[in-house]
């Protein structure tokens, strides 16, 4: 009964679906004429999840990338980054978690439910012939960064790139909703009750044991996933592991893959209430919003190729 009551409390705190905001445009294939894609789908429980397999050209490809999205919308919120990966020679698989974007699902979603979705994705992925003979690289941002790190548990994954991610669900939920901190023991139990081993999965355990190459990236001014409590703490605990690369994006916020000017502009749109629809803007500079952090892009591509 206690688990049910806490679940109901969290349902009131978290939105039913993640489909993007009312103002900012979500890009798609039609915005990138050189990129093609084909839809794929698989089931995660009763929900049919959908994604797109992106490519530029007909190969051969340098590898297969599995992209995991963050909160707010599905993978279309990262279409520019996906295009960059595809135009640099990678076959990119990007799907939407349950209750997000293209995928089915209504009601309570949870950060841990994405790990169940991930397990079902990899069951499907193993059957897809297009990835045969290619190394597999998992990449994700924020919530997707957490999920990408959890991809280390799958033998088919060779490398991981994690951007602005967190280590475990309970800690990030407590940081998002501080008033429920006294309920932490109950929250841990709730996570275990509804999601089993995935409910309290901690990426520290996976990183500690893996010999796979992992690139972890975090902005030192990140207002959502605390740089010191998450990134620096993890870096200190795992010092000495040469297969792990910790990269600090200096003076950067939660989206360090964007250019500094683009990230500042996004913050302005958020702070002014424009992105939420509270304030109307006559013009939104999408060309600016889509500019990338060239230094970080080069770092990621070099890591992927080596």
C-alpha positions as CSV (number, residue, x, y, z in Angstrom):
1,X,0.0,0.0,0.0
2,X,2.9,2.4,0.8
3,X,4.5,1.7,-2.6
4,X,1.2,2.4,-4.3
5,X,0.7,5.7,-2.4
6,X,4.2,6.9,-3.3
7,X,3.7,5.9,-6.9
8,X,0.6,8.0,-7.0
9,X,2.5,10.9,-5.5
10,X,5.1,10.7,-8.1
11,X,2.5,10.4,-10.9
12,X,1.2,13.8,-9.8
13,X,4.8,15.2,-10.0
14,X,5.8,13.8,-13.3
15,X,4.0,14.4,-16.6
16,X,2.2,11.5,-18.3
17,X,4.1,11.8,-21.6
18,X,7.2,13.4,-22.9
19,X,6.3,14.8,-26.3
20,X,8.1,18.1,-26.5
21,X,7.2,21.7,-25.5
22,X,4.5,23.9,-27.1
23,X,6.9,26.2,-28.9
24,X,10.3,24.9,-29.9
25,X,10.3,23.0,-33.1
26,X,11.3,19.3,-33.2
27,X,13.3,18.5,-36.3
28,X,12.9,15.3,-38.4
29,X,14.1,13.6,-41.5
30,X,12.5,16.1,-43.8
31,X,14.8,18.8,-42.4
32,X,17.9,16.9,-43.6
33,X,17.6,16.0,-47.3
34,X,20.9,14.1,-47.4
35,X,19.8,11.7,-44.6
36,X,17.4,8.8,-45.1
37,X,15.8,6.6,-42.5
38,X,13.5,3.6,-42.0
39,X,11.2,3.1,-39.1
40,X,11.6,0.1,-36.8
41,X,9.6,-1.1,-33.9
42,X,9.6,-3.5,-31.0
43,X,7.5,-4.2,-27.9
44,X,8.4,-3.3,-24.3
45,X,5.7,-4.9,-22.3
46,X,2.4,-3.9,-23.8
47,X,3.8,-0.8,-25.4
48,X,4.9,-0.7,-29.0
49,X,8.1,1.4,-29.2
50,X,9.2,3.0,-32.4
51,X,12.4,4.4,-33.8
52,X,14.3,5.3,-36.9
53,X,17.4,3.8,-38.4
54,X,19.3,6.8,-39.9
55,X,22.0,6.8,-42.6
56,X,23.7,9.2,-45.0
57,X,24.7,7.2,-48.1
58,X,24.7,3.5,-48.5
59,X,27.9,2.6,-46.6
60,X,30.1,1.0,-45.8
61,X,29.7,2.3,-42.3
62,X,32.3,3.0,-39.6
63,X,30.0,1.5,-37.0
64,X,26.5,1.4,-35.6
65,X,25.4,4.0,-33.0
66,X,22.5,3.4,-30.6
67,X,21.2,6.8,-29.4
68,X,19.3,7.3,-26.2
69,X,17.3,10.5,-25.7
70,X,16.8,12.7,-22.6
71,X,13.7,14.1,-20.9
72,X,11.2,16.4,-22.6
73,X,10.6,14.7,-25.9
74,X,11.8,11.7,-27.9
75,X,14.9,11.4,-30.1
76,X,13.8,14.1,-32.5
77,X,15.0,16.7,-30.0
78,X,18.5,15.5,-31.0
79,X,18.1,15.4,-34.8
80,X,21.1,17.7,-35.4
81,X,23.4,15.5,-33.4
82,X,22.0,12.3,-35.0
83,X,22.6,13.9,-38.5
84,X,26.2,14.7,-37.5
85,X,26.8,11.1,-36.5
86,X,25.2,9.8,-39.7
87,X,27.1,12.2,-42.0
88,X,30.3,11.1,-40.4
89,X,29.8,7.5,-41.5
90,X,27.7,5.8,-38.9
91,X,24.4,3.9,-39.0
92,X,22.3,5.4,-36.2
93,X,19.5,3.7,-34.4
94,X,17.4,6.1,-32.3
95,X,14.1,5.0,-30.7
96,X,11.7,6.7,-28.3
97,X,11.2,5.4,-24.8
98,X,7.7,4.4,-23.7
99,X,5.5,7.4,-23.1
100,X,7.7,9.5,-25.4
101,X,7.5,10.8,-28.9
102,X,6.7,8.2,-31.5
103,X,6.2,5.4,-29.0
104,X,3.1,4.2,-27.2
105,X,2.5,4.6,-23.5
106,X,0.2,6.6,-21.2
107,X,0.4,7.2,-17.5
108,X,3.4,6.9,-15.2
109,X,6.8,6.8,-16.8
110,X,10.0,6.5,-14.7
111,X,13.7,6.8,-15.4
112,X,14.1,3.1,-14.6
113,X,11.4,2.0,-17.1
114,X,13.9,3.1,-19.9
115,X,16.2,0.2,-18.8
116,X,13.4,-2.2,-19.4
117,X,12.8,-0.6,-22.8
118,X,16.6,-0.8,-23.5
119,X,16.6,-4.6,-22.7
120,X,13.8,-5.1,-25.2
121,X,15.5,-2.9,-27.8
122,X,18.7,-5.0,-27.6
123,X,16.7,-8.2,-28.0
124,X,15.4,-6.7,-31.3
125,X,18.8,-5.3,-32.2
126,X,20.4,-8.7,-32.1
127,X,18.1,-9.8,-34.9
128,X,18.8,-6.8,-37.2
129,X,21.2,-7.8,-39.9
130,X,22.2,-4.2,-40.8
131,X,24.4,-4.0,-37.7
132,X,26.2,-7.3,-38.4
133,X,30.0,-6.8,-38.7
134,X,29.8,-3.3,-37.2
135,X,31.1,-2.2,-33.8
136,X,28.3,-0.8,-31.7
137,X,28.6,2.5,-29.8
138,X,26.0,3.6,-27.3
139,X,25.5,7.4,-27.0
140,X,23.1,9.3,-24.7
141,X,22.4,12.6,-23.1
142,X,21.0,13.3,-19.6
143,X,18.4,10.6,-19.0
144,X,19.8,9.0,-22.1
145,X,23.3,9.3,-20.6
146,X,22.2,7.2,-17.7
147,X,20.7,4.7,-20.1
148,X,23.8,4.7,-22.4
149,X,26.0,3.8,-19.4
150,X,23.6,0.9,-18.6
151,X,24.2,-0.4,-22.2
152,X,27.6,-1.6,-20.8
153,X,25.7,-4.7,-19.5
154,X,25.2,-5.8,-23.1
155,X,28.0,-7.8,-24.8
156,X,27.1,-6.3,-28.3
157,X,28.1,-2.8,-27.1
158,X,31.7,-2.0,-27.7
159,X,32.0,1.7,-26.5
160,X,29.9,4.2,-24.7
161,X,29.6,8.0,-24.9
162,X,27.7,9.6,-22.0
163,X,26.8,13.3,-21.9
164,X,25.4,15.0,-18.8
165,X,24.1,11.8,-17.4
166,X,23.4,10.7,-13.8
167,X,24.3,7.5,-11.9
168,X,21.1,6.3,-10.3
169,X,17.5,7.1,-10.3
170,X,16.8,7.7,-6.6
171,X,19.5,10.4,-6.3
172,X,18.4,12.3,-9.4
173,X,14.7,12.1,-8.4
174,X,15.5,13.5,-5.0
175,X,17.4,16.4,-6.6
176,X,14.4,17.1,-8.8
177,X,11.8,16.9,-6.0
178,X,13.7,17.8,-2.8
179,X,10.6,17.7,-0.7
180,X,10.5,13.9,-0.9
181,X,14.0,13.5,0.6
182,X,12.6,12.2,3.9
183,X,11.0,9.4,1.9
184,X,14.2,8.1,0.4
185,X,14.0,4.6,2.0
186,X,10.5,4.2,0.8
187,X,11.5,5.5,-2.7
188,X,14.3,2.9,-2.8
189,X,11.7,0.2,-1.9
190,X,9.3,1.6,-4.5
191,X,11.9,1.4,-7.2
192,X,12.7,-2.2,-6.3
193,X,9.1,-3.1,-6.1
194,X,8.2,-1.8,-9.6
195,X,11.4,-2.3,-11.5
196,X,13.3,-5.1,-9.8
197,X,17.1,-4.9,-10.2
198,X,16.7,-2.0,-12.6
199,X,15.0,0.2,-10.0
200,X,18.2,1.0,-8.1
201,X,20.8,0.3,-10.8
202,X,23.9,2.4,-10.3
203,X,26.2,3.1,-13.2
204,X,29.2,3.2,-10.8
205,X,29.0,-0.6,-10.5
206,X,29.0,-1.0,-14.3
207,X,31.9,1.5,-14.9
208,X,33.9,-0.1,-12.1
209,X,33.8,-3.5,-13.6
210,X,33.9,-2.7,-17.4
211,X,37.0,-2.9,-19.6
212,X,35.2,-1.2,-22.4
213,X,36.1,2.3,-23.5
214,X,33.8,5.0,-22.1
215,X,33.8,8.8,-22.7
216,X,32.0,10.7,-20.0
217,X,31.2,14.4,-20.6
218,X,29.8,17.0,-18.3
219,X,29.4,20.8,-18.2
220,X,30.9,22.3,-15.0
221,X,27.9,24.7,-14.8
222,X,25.2,22.1,-15.3
223,X,22.1,23.3,-13.4
224,X,20.2,20.0,-13.8
225,X,22.7,17.2,-13.1
226,X,25.1,18.5,-10.5
227,X,28.7,18.5,-11.8
228,X,30.4,18.1,-8.4
229,X,28.0,15.6,-6.9
230,X,27.8,13.4,-10.0
231,X,30.7,13.8,-12.4
232,X,33.6,14.7,-10.1
233,X,32.5,12.2,-7.5
234,X,32.4,9.5,-10.1
235,X,35.8,10.6,-11.5
236,X,37.4,10.4,-8.1
237,X,35.9,7.0,-7.3
238,X,37.1,5.6,-10.6
239,X,40.5,7.2,-10.9
240,X,43.1,4.9,-12.3
241,X,40.8,3.2,-14.8
242,X,42.5,4.0,-18.1
243,X,39.6,2.9,-20.2
244,X,37.4,5.7,-18.8
245,X,37.9,9.2,-20.2
246,X,36.4,12.1,-18.1
247,X,36.0,15.3,-20.1
248,X,34.9,18.6,-18.4
249,X,33.2,21.0,-20.8
250,X,34.2,24.3,-19.1
251,X,31.7,27.0,-18.5
252,X,29.0,24.8,-20.1
253,X,25.5,23.9,-18.9
254,X,23.4,20.8,-19.5
255,X,23.7,20.7,-23.3
256,X,27.5,20.9,-23.9
257,X,27.2,19.4,-27.4
258,X,25.7,22.7,-28.5
259,X,27.9,25.7,-29.2
260,X,28.3,28.1,-26.3
261,X,26.2,30.7,-28.0
262,X,23.5,28.2,-28.8
263,X,23.4,27.0,-25.2
264,X,23.2,30.6,-23.9
265,X,20.4,31.3,-26.4
266,X,18.5,28.2,-25.2
267,X,18.9,29.4,-21.6
268,X,17.5,32.8,-22.6
269,X,14.4,31.2,-24.2
270,X,13.9,29.1,-21.1
271,X,14.5,32.0,-18.6
272,X,12.2,34.3,-20.5
273,X,9.4,31.7,-20.6
274,X,9.5,31.7,-24.4
275,X,10.2,27.9,-24.8
276,X,7.3,27.1,-22.3
277,X,4.9,29.3,-24.2
278,X,4.4,31.8,-21.3
279,X,5.8,34.6,-23.4
280,X,5.5,35.0,-27.2
281,X,8.5,35.5,-29.4
282,X,8.3,37.0,-32.9
283,X,11.3,35.0,-34.1
284,X,13.3,32.1,-32.9
285,X,16.8,31.7,-34.4
286,X,16.9,27.9,-35.1
287,X,20.2,28.3,-37.1
288,X,21.8,29.5,-33.9
289,X,20.1,26.7,-31.8
290,X,21.5,24.0,-34.1
291,X,25.1,25.2,-34.0
292,X,27.4,22.5,-32.4
293,X,30.3,22.5,-30.1
294,X,33.0,21.8,-32.7
295,X,35.6,20.9,-30.1
296,X,33.4,18.4,-28.4
297,X,32.1,17.0,-31.7
298,X,35.7,16.3,-32.8
299,X,36.5,14.6,-29.5
300,X,33.5,12.3,-29.7
301,X,34.2,11.4,-33.3
302,X,37.8,10.7,-32.6
303,X,36.9,8.5,-29.6
304,X,34.4,6.6,-31.7
305,X,36.9,5.9,-34.5
306,X,39.8,4.7,-32.4
